[in-house]
Amino acid sequence: MLYVASIARDTQAMRFTQQVTLGVPALAIALLERKGFSPADFQRFHPGGKLGRKLLRVGEIMHKGDSVPLVAPDAPMSEAILVMSAKSFGCVGVAGADGTLVGVITDGDLRRHMDDRLLARSVREIMHQNPKTITAAHLAAEAIGVMNRFAITALFVVDDNLRPAGFLHMHDCLRAGVA
């Protein structure tokens, strides 16, 4: 008889534990929804948490200003190589006279075009047109998706006029804990 009572008590305790385990988070979610607490609010108040890192925006972790590797289309390839080496991202963006991003040259492009004439050629001759880009407002997790989809390791961040606003490398996302 004592054994049966013990089982009944353990079963009640188990039910209580299940209700608390399932009920408290459900209650918390209901309250958050009723108060209008969004994932963006959560990210703002808990930026170091897993959800907070997943909700980081590209603009929060991108390289800006002088650290963005850019050259003009008419620049010699020697200049492009120097900029690529100085910035250490493995690529250089090509900004046209109007400031828009018109192309990109990667270290892979250098290997494919390696010959005696490479340094005498212009950036325009080597660059890929229509580089993959993203905006600063996008989630960094979305940037990772773009990089994975196109098997690339970096994206130029552009504004609404397609002018370079920054640069995002896969390593930036890893350091921020996004991936």
Contacts in CASP RR format, 6 or more apart in sequence:
PFRMAT RR
TARGET T0000
AUTHOR 0000-0000-0000
METHOD contacts of the structure
MODEL  1
MLYVASIARDTQAMRFTQQVTLGVPALAIALLERKGFSPADFQRFHPGGK
LGRKLLRVGEIMHKGDSVPLVAPDAPMSEAILVMSAKSFGCVGVAGADGT
LVGVITDGDLRRHMDDRLLARSVREIMHQNPKTITAAHLAAEAIGVMNRF
AITALFVVDDNLRPAGFLHMHDCLRAGVA
39 51 0 8 1.000
39 55 0 8 1.000
40 55 0 8 1.000
42 51 0 8 1.000
42 52 0 8 1.000
42 55 0 8 1.000
43 51 0 8 1.000
43 52 0 8 1.000
43 55 0 8 1.000
43 56 0 8 1.000
46 52 0 8 1.000
47 53 0 8 1.000
47 56 0 8 1.000
53 176 0 8 1.000
53 177 0 8 1.000
53 178 0 8 1.000
54 139 0 8 1.000
54 141 0 8 1.000
54 178 0 8 1.000
55 139 0 8 1.000
55 141 0 8 1.000
56 139 0 8 1.000
56 140 0 8 1.000
56 141 0 8 1.000
56 176 0 8 1.000
56 178 0 8 1.000
57 136 0 8 1.000
57 137 0 8 1.000
57 138 0 8 1.000
57 139 0 8 1.000
57 140 0 8 1.000
58 134 0 8 1.000
58 135 0 8 1.000
58 136 0 8 1.000
58 137 0 8 1.000
58 138 0 8 1.000
58 139 0 8 1.000
58 140 0 8 1.000
58 142 0 8 1.000
58 143 0 8 1.000
58 157 0 8 1.000
58 168 0 8 1.000
59 136 0 8 1.000
59 137 0 8 1.000
59 157 0 8 1.000
59 166 0 8 1.000
60 140 0 8 1.000
60 176 0 8 1.000
61 140 0 8 1.000
61 168 0 8 1.000
61 172 0 8 1.000
61 173 0 8 1.000
61 175 0 8 1.000
61 176 0 8 1.000
61 178 0 8 1.000
62 136 0 8 1.000
62 157 0 8 1.000
62 165 0 8 1.000
62 166 0 8 1.000
62 167 0 8 1.000
62 168 0 8 1.000
62 172 0 8 1.000
63 166 0 8 1.000
63 167 0 8 1.000
63 168 0 8 1.000
63 169 0 8 1.000
63 172 0 8 1.000
64 165 0 8 1.000
64 166 0 8 1.000
65 166 0 8 1.000
67 87 0 8 1.000
67 167 0 8 1.000
68 87 0 8 1.000
68 156 0 8 1.000
68 164 0 8 1.000
68 166 0 8 1.000
68 167 0 8 1.000
69 83 0 8 1.000
69 84 0 8 1.000
69 86 0 8 1.000
69 87 0 8 1.000
69 89 0 8 1.000
69 90 0 8 1.000
69 91 0 8 1.000
69 92 0 8 1.000
69 93 0 8 1.000
69 167 0 8 1.000
70 83 0 8 1.000
70 92 0 8 1.000
70 93 0 8 1.000
70 94 0 8 1.000
70 95 0 8 1.000
70 164 0 8 1.000
71 79 0 8 1.000
71 80 0 8 1.000
71 83 0 8 1.000
71 92 0 8 1.000
71 93 0 8 1.000
71 94 0 8 1.000
71 95 0 8 1.000
71 123 0 8 1.000
72 94 0 8 1.000
72 95 0 8 1.000
72 96 0 8 1.000
72 97 0 8 1.000
72 123 0 8 1.000
73 94 0 8 1.000
73 96 0 8 1.000
73 102 0 8 1.000
73 103 0 8 1.000
73 122 0 8 1.000
73 123 0 8 1.000
73 124 0 8 1.000
73 127 0 8 1.000
74 122 0 8 1.000
74 123 0 8 1.000
74 124 0 8 1.000
75 122 0 8 1.000
75 123 0 8 1.000
76 119 0 8 1.000
76 120 0 8 1.000
76 121 0 8 1.000
76 122 0 8 1.000
76 123 0 8 1.000
77 118 0 8 1.000
77 119 0 8 1.000
77 120 0 8 1.000
77 121 0 8 1.000
77 122 0 8 1.000
77 123 0 8 1.000
77 125 0 8 1.000
77 126 0 8 1.000
78 119 0 8 1.000
79 123 0 8 1.000
80 92 0 8 1.000
80 105 0 8 1.000
80 123 0 8 1.000
80 126 0 8 1.000
81 110 0 8 1.000
81 119 0 8 1.000
83 92 0 8 1.000
84 90 0 8 1.000
84 91 0 8 1.000
84 92 0 8 1.000
84 105 0 8 1.000
84 107 0 8 1.000
84 110 0 8 1.000
89 154 0 8 1.000
89 167 0 8 1.000
89 169 0 8 1.000
90 106 0 8 1.000
90 107 0 8 1.000
90 154 0 8 1.000
91 104 0 8 1.000
91 105 0 8 1.000
91 106 0 8 1.000
91 107 0 8 1.000
91 154 0 8 1.000
92 104 0 8 1.000
92 105 0 8 1.000
92 123 0 8 1.000
93 101 0 8 1.000
93 103 0 8 1.000
93 104 0 8 1.000
93 105 0 8 1.000
93 127 0 8 1.000
93 131 0 8 1.000
93 156 0 8 1.000
93 164 0 8 1.000
94 101 0 8 1.000
94 102 0 8 1.000
94 103 0 8 1.000
94 104 0 8 1.000
94 105 0 8 1.000
94 123 0 8 1.000
94 124 0 8 1.000
94 127 0 8 1.000
95 101 0 8 1.000
95 102 0 8 1.000
95 163 0 8 1.000
95 164 0 8 1.000
96 102 0 8 1.000
99 163 0 8 1.000
99 164 0 8 1.000
100 161 0 8 1.000
100 162 0 8 1.000
100 163 0 8 1.000
101 131 0 8 1.000
101 133 0 8 1.000
101 156 0 8 1.000
101 158 0 8 1.000
101 162 0 8 1.000
101 163 0 8 1.000
101 164 0 8 1.000
102 127 0 8 1.000
102 129 0 8 1.000
103 127 0 8 1.000
103 128 0 8 1.000
103 129 0 8 1.000
103 130 0 8 1.000
103 131 0 8 1.000
104 127 0 8 1.000
104 128 0 8 1.000
104 131 0 8 1.000
104 156 0 8 1.000
105 123 0 8 1.000
105 126 0 8 1.000
105 127 0 8 1.000
105 128 0 8 1.000
106 128 0 8 1.000
109 126 0 8 1.000
109 127 0 8 1.000
109 128 0 8 1.000
110 118 0 8 1.000
110 126 0 8 1.000
113 121 0 8 1.000
113 126 0 8 1.000
118 126 0 8 1.000
131 156 0 8 1.000
132 146 0 8 1.000
132 150 0 8 1.000
132 152 0 8 1.000
132 155 0 8 1.000
132 156 0 8 1.000
133 155 0 8 1.000
133 156 0 8 1.000
133 157 0 8 1.000
133 158 0 8 1.000
133 162 0 8 1.000
134 142 0 8 1.000
134 143 0 8 1.000
134 146 0 8 1.000
134 155 0 8 1.000
134 156 0 8 1.000
134 157 0 8 1.000
134 158 0 8 1.000
134 168 0 8 1.000
135 157 0 8 1.000
135 158 0 8 1.000
135 159 0 8 1.000
135 160 0 8 1.000
135 165 0 8 1.000
136 157 0 8 1.000
136 159 0 8 1.000
136 165 0 8 1.000
136 166 0 8 1.000
140 168 0 8 1.000
140 172 0 8 1.000
140 173 0 8 1.000
140 176 0 8 1.000
140 178 0 8 1.000
141 178 0 8 1.000
141 179 0 8 1.000
143 155 0 8 1.000
143 168 0 8 1.000
143 173 0 8 1.000
144 170 0 8 1.000
144 173 0 8 1.000
144 178 0 8 1.000
144 179 0 8 1.000
146 152 0 8 1.000
146 155 0 8 1.000
147 153 0 8 1.000
147 154 0 8 1.000
147 155 0 8 1.000
147 170 0 8 1.000
153 169 0 8 1.000
153 170 0 8 1.000
153 171 0 8 1.000
154 167 0 8 1.000
154 168 0 8 1.000
154 169 0 8 1.000
154 170 0 8 1.000
155 167 0 8 1.000
155 168 0 8 1.000
156 164 0 8 1.000
156 166 0 8 1.000
156 167 0 8 1.000
156 168 0 8 1.000
157 164 0 8 1.000
157 165 0 8 1.000
157 166 0 8 1.000
157 167 0 8 1.000
157 168 0 8 1.000
158 164 0 8 1.000
158 165 0 8 1.000
158 166 0 8 1.000
159 165 0 8 1.000
170 179 0 8 1.000
173 179 0 8 1.000
END
